[in-house]
Amino acid sequence: MEEKKSGKAHSIAWTDRTQGRVTGVTDVLSFDESSVVLETEQGMLTIKGKNLHIGRLTLEQGEADVDGHVDSIVYSGSRAAKKGSLLRRIFR
């Protein structure tokens, strides 16, 4: 049986490039002082910077608070792109 995700809304709120809240988080893939990689409802989200810390993480509610100096926030991939294999998309 396949586990269904709840489909929580995704948002990002940042203050002065030092404090932020991300919602719609489904998993934390990696983190250290220079980067945080989150899986969200809208795809992978990479936050790069200095002295980054995850202050609060609640996967049940899909929320994460990140502190530190942020240099960039980048999305890669999307939830829609994960549907079907590469070969299936090529040979439609």
GROMACS elastic network, one bead per residue, 0.5 to 0.9 nm:
[ bonds ]
;  ai    aj funct       b0    kb
    4     7     6  0.86478   500
    5     8     6  0.82304   500
    5    26     6  0.82885   500
    7    10     6  0.88291   500
    7    24     6  0.77185   500
    7    41     6  0.67262   500
    8    23     6  0.78839   500
    8    24     6  0.52111   500
    8    25     6  0.82849   500
    8    26     6  0.89652   500
    8    41     6  0.70252   500
    8    61     6  0.82433   500
    8    62     6  0.72004   500
    9    23     6  0.68769   500
    9    24     6  0.52774   500
    9    41     6  0.72338   500
    9    62     6  0.88594   500
   10    22     6  0.72678   500
   10    25     6  0.73284   500
   10    40     6  0.70376   500
   10    41     6  0.61151   500
   10    42     6  0.69339   500
   10    62     6  0.86236   500
   11    21     6  0.80571   500
   11    22     6  0.57693   500
   11    23     6  0.51676   500
   11    24     6  0.67292   500
   12    20     6  0.71654   500
   12    21     6  0.58346   500
   12    23     6  0.65661   500
   13    19     6  0.84566   500
   13    20     6  0.54731   500
   13    21     6  0.53234   500
   13    22     6  0.66272   500
   13    23     6  0.88908   500
   14    17     6  0.62100   500
   14    18     6  0.73789   500
   14    19     6  0.57634   500
   14    21     6  0.65530   500
   14    22     6  0.86815   500
   15    18     6  0.61526   500
   15    19     6  0.53049   500
   15    20     6  0.61597   500
   16    19     6  0.68901   500
   16    20     6  0.88466   500
   16    69     6  0.87139   500
   17    20     6  0.76473   500
   17    67     6  0.86690   500
   17    68     6  0.76115   500
   17    69     6  0.57664   500
   17    70     6  0.52325   500
   17    71     6  0.77173   500
   18    52     6  0.87931   500
   18    66     6  0.80645   500
   18    67     6  0.55256   500
   18    70     6  0.62535   500
   19    65     6  0.74220   500
   19    66     6  0.59436   500
   19    68     6  0.65396   500
   19    69     6  0.80341   500
   19    70     6  0.85583   500
   20    64     6  0.83269   500
   20    65     6  0.56656   500
   20    66     6  0.52441   500
   20    67     6  0.64477   500
   20    68     6  0.88914   500
   21    63     6  0.70999   500
   21    64     6  0.57400   500
   21    66     6  0.63023   500
   21    67     6  0.89205   500
   22    25     6  0.68701   500
   22    40     6  0.87714   500
   22    62     6  0.81462   500
   22    63     6  0.57276   500
   22    64     6  0.52802   500
   22    65     6  0.64123   500
   22    66     6  0.79811   500
   23    26     6  0.89538   500
   23    40     6  0.78526   500
   23    41     6  0.88127   500
   23    61     6  0.80624   500
   23    62     6  0.54789   500
   23    64     6  0.65564   500
   23    65     6  0.88825   500
   24    39     6  0.86216   500
   24    40     6  0.53976   500
   24    41     6  0.54351   500
   24    42     6  0.80220   500
   24    59     6  0.87716   500
   24    61     6  0.79345   500
   24    63     6  0.64117   500
   24    64     6  0.88610   500
   25    28     6  0.77203   500
   25    38     6  0.66482   500
   25    39     6  0.59302   500
   25    41     6  0.65288   500
   25    58     6  0.86292   500
   25    59     6  0.66115   500
   25    61     6  0.82181   500
   25    63     6  0.57784   500
   25    64     6  0.70654   500
   26    38     6  0.76142   500
   26    39     6  0.55526   500
   26    40     6  0.53088   500
   26    41     6  0.68390   500
   26    59     6  0.62028   500
   26    60     6  0.84063   500
   26    61     6  0.89900   500
   26    62     6  0.58910   500
   26    63     6  0.85577   500
   27    37     6  0.88708   500
   27    38     6  0.59116   500
   27    39     6  0.50516   500
   27    40     6  0.70893   500
   27    59     6  0.69023   500
   27    62     6  0.82921   500
   28    31     6  0.75950   500
   28    36     6  0.78756   500
   28    37     6  0.62248   500
   28    39     6  0.61660   500
   28    40     6  0.89070   500
   28    59     6  0.87922   500
   29    36     6  0.79358   500
   29    37     6  0.54585   500
   29    38     6  0.56610   500
   29    39     6  0.68106   500
   30    35     6  0.78626   500
   30    36     6  0.58902   500
   30    37     6  0.52013   500
   30    38     6  0.72836   500
   31    34     6  0.77599   500
   31    35     6  0.56100   500
   31    37     6  0.61474   500
   31    38     6  0.85684   500
   31    52     6  0.83239   500
   31    53     6  0.81541   500
   31    54     6  0.82564   500
   32    35     6  0.55347   500
   32    36     6  0.64038   500
   32    51     6  0.83254   500
   32    52     6  0.68738   500
   32    53     6  0.74626   500
   33    36     6  0.79610   500
   33    48     6  0.87362   500
   33    49     6  0.75929   500
   33    50     6  0.59413   500
   33    53     6  0.65383   500
   33    68     6  0.84468   500
   34    47     6  0.83119   500
   34    48     6  0.56710   500
   34    49     6  0.50635   500
   34    50     6  0.50028   500
   34    51     6  0.63639   500
   34    52     6  0.60527   500
   34    70     6  0.89894   500
   35    46     6  0.68855   500
   35    47     6  0.54793   500
   35    49     6  0.61924   500
   35    50     6  0.78255   500
   35    51     6  0.89229   500
   35    52     6  0.68485   500
   36    45     6  0.80890   500
   36    46     6  0.57607   500
   36    47     6  0.51078   500
   36    48     6  0.65784   500
   36    49     6  0.87999   500
   36    52     6  0.75408   500
   36    53     6  0.83782   500
   36    54     6  0.83208   500
   36    66     6  0.86390   500
   37    44     6  0.69696   500
   37    45     6  0.57110   500
   37    47     6  0.64021   500
   37    48     6  0.87047   500
   38    43     6  0.84675   500
   38    44     6  0.58069   500
   38    45     6  0.51199   500
   38    46     6  0.64380   500
   38    47     6  0.83038   500
   39    42     6  0.80035   500
   39    43     6  0.59330   500
   39    45     6  0.61733   500
   39    46     6  0.88174   500
   40    43     6  0.52101   500
   40    44     6  0.59518   500
   40    45     6  0.67847   500
   40    62     6  0.83782   500
   40    78     6  0.88290   500
   40    79     6  0.83576   500
   41    44     6  0.84110   500
   41    78     6  0.80611   500
   41    79     6  0.65325   500
   42    45     6  0.83333   500
   42    75     6  0.81953   500
   42    77     6  0.81580   500
   42    78     6  0.53983   500
   42    79     6  0.56533   500
   42    80     6  0.83620   500
   43    75     6  0.65354   500
   43    76     6  0.62174   500
   43    77     6  0.53003   500
   43    79     6  0.52335   500
   43    80     6  0.84560   500
   43    81     6  0.87453   500
   44    74     6  0.82149   500
   44    75     6  0.55685   500
   44    76     6  0.52106   500
   44    77     6  0.61758   500
   44    78     6  0.69665   500
   44    79     6  0.85965   500
   45    73     6  0.69818   500
   45    74     6  0.57295   500
   45    76     6  0.65194   500
   45    77     6  0.89022   500
   46    72     6  0.79533   500
   46    73     6  0.57354   500
   46    74     6  0.51983   500
   46    75     6  0.63668   500
   46    76     6  0.79057   500
   47    52     6  0.87888   500
   47    70     6  0.69784   500
   47    71     6  0.77231   500
   47    72     6  0.58248   500
   47    74     6  0.65598   500
   47    75     6  0.89686   500
   48    52     6  0.80544   500
   48    69     6  0.85229   500
   48    70     6  0.59544   500
   48    71     6  0.56395   500
   48    72     6  0.52343   500
   48    73     6  0.65134   500
   48    74     6  0.84604   500
   49    52     6  0.65259   500
   49    68     6  0.72038   500
   49    69     6  0.54396   500
   49    72     6  0.67615   500
   50    68     6  0.61167   500
   50    69     6  0.51863   500
   50    70     6  0.66396   500
   50    71     6  0.77800   500
   51    67     6  0.78074   500
   51    68     6  0.50419   500
   51    69     6  0.64815   500
   51    70     6  0.88018   500
   52    66     6  0.67546   500
   52    67     6  0.55728   500
   52    69     6  0.67167   500
   52    70     6  0.77089   500
   53    65     6  0.83804   500
   53    66     6  0.56290   500
   53    67     6  0.52403   500
   53    68     6  0.63803   500
   54    57     6  0.68813   500
   54    64     6  0.69068   500
   54    65     6  0.57606   500
   54    67     6  0.64391   500
   55    64     6  0.75156   500
   55    65     6  0.53705   500
   55    66     6  0.57595   500
   55    67     6  0.66435   500
   56    63     6  0.78331   500
   56    64     6  0.55650   500
   56    65     6  0.50835   500
   56    66     6  0.74917   500
   57    61     6  0.88799   500
   57    62     6  0.79495   500
   57    63     6  0.59046   500
   57    65     6  0.65217   500
   57    66     6  0.89333   500
   58    61     6  0.55270   500
   58    62     6  0.58179   500
   58    63     6  0.52038   500
   58    64     6  0.63396   500
   59    63     6  0.61372   500
   59    64     6  0.78138   500
   60    63     6  0.79866   500
   67    70     6  0.83550   500
   70    73     6  0.76862   500
   75    78     6  0.80607   500
   77    80     6  0.83493   500
   77    81     6  0.64503   500
   77    82     6  0.80405   500
   78    81     6  0.52371   500
   78    82     6  0.69398   500
   79    82     6  0.55516   500
   79    83     6  0.75146   500
   80    83     6  0.57506   500
   81    84     6  0.78844   500
   82    85     6  0.76630   500
   84    87     6  0.82624   500
   84    88     6  0.62249   500
   84    89     6  0.67804   500
   85    88     6  0.52111   500
   85    89     6  0.64177   500
   85    90     6  0.87703   500
   86    89     6  0.52276   500
   86    90     6  0.62460   500
   86    91     6  0.87439   500
   87    90     6  0.50712   500
   87    91     6  0.61207   500
   87    92     6  0.86069   500
   88    91     6  0.53584   500
   88    92     6  0.61517   500
   89    92     6  0.56199   500
